[in-house]
Amino acid sequence: MTDACRPGCGACCIAPSISSPIPGMPDGKPAGMRCIQLDDANLCRLFGDPRRPGVCTRFDYDPELCGERREEALRRIEALELAT
């Protein structure tokens, strides 16, 4: 299993809801919606940018949550979203 975020995964930019404003999405985004700042390679356009929402900068790779594949991460983050 990897011990770092998988480039091109993007699960954390799709599965959870984000209630804070995102450039291009002033009301945040609902769970399951692709963030407008996620590019075609599933990389965040705002990575390292001060406009990136705090919730996004605090989200970090966790092997239990992210699993071994993108599909696992999507399912697990979605389940966590539904449970909270």
C-alpha positions in Angstrom: 0.0 0.0 0.0 1.2 3.5 -0.7 1.9 5.9 2.1 1.1 9.1 0.3 -1.7 10.7 -1.6 -2.2 9.2 -5.1 -1.8 11.9 -7.7 -4.8 11.9 -10.0 -7.1 10.3 -7.4 -9.3 13.3 -6.7 -11.7 11.3 -4.4 -11.5 13.9 -1.7 -12.5 16.6 -4.3 -15.6 14.6 -5.3 -17.1 12.5 -2.5 -17.4 14.9 0.4 -19.6 18.0 0.7 -17.7 21.3 1.2 -19.6 24.0 2.8 -17.0 26.8 2.5 -16.7 28.9 -0.7 -14.5 27.6 -3.4 -13.3 29.9 -6.3 -16.0 29.3 -8.9 -18.3 27.6 -6.4 -19.3 30.4 -3.9 -21.7 28.1 -2.0 -19.3 25.2 -1.8 -20.3 21.9 -3.3 -22.6 19.0 -2.4 -21.3 15.5 -1.8 -20.7 13.6 -5.0 -20.2 16.6 -7.1 -16.9 17.1 -8.8 -15.2 20.3 -7.6 -14.8 22.9 -10.3 -11.1 23.3 -9.4 -10.4 19.6 -10.1 -8.7 19.4 -13.5 -9.0 16.7 -16.1 -6.1 14.8 -14.5 -7.9 14.9 -11.2 -5.4 17.3 -9.7 -6.4 20.4 -7.7 -5.9 23.7 -9.6 -5.7 25.5 -6.2 -3.0 23.3 -4.6 -0.6 25.7 -2.8 -2.9 28.6 -3.6 -4.1 30.7 -0.6 -7.6 30.7 -2.1 -7.9 26.9 -1.5 -10.5 26.3 1.3 -9.1 25.5 4.7 -11.0 22.2 4.8 -9.1 21.1 1.7 -5.7 22.1 3.0 -6.4 20.1 6.2 -7.6 17.0 4.4 -4.6 14.6 4.3 -4.0 11.1 3.1 -5.1 8.4 5.5 -4.5 4.8 4.4 -7.6 3.6 6.2 -9.8 6.1 4.5 -8.2 6.2 1.1 -7.6 2.5 0.7 -5.4 1.1 -2.0 -7.3 2.4 -5.1 -9.3 5.5 -6.1 -12.5 3.5 -6.1 -12.0 2.5 -2.5 -11.4 6.1 -1.5 -14.5 7.3 -3.3 -16.7 4.6 -1.5 -15.1 5.2 1.9 -15.3 9.0 1.8 -18.9 8.7 0.5 -19.8 6.4 3.4 -18.2 8.7 5.9 -20.1 11.6 4.4 -23.4 9.8 4.7 -22.7 8.8 8.3 -22.0 12.4 9.4 
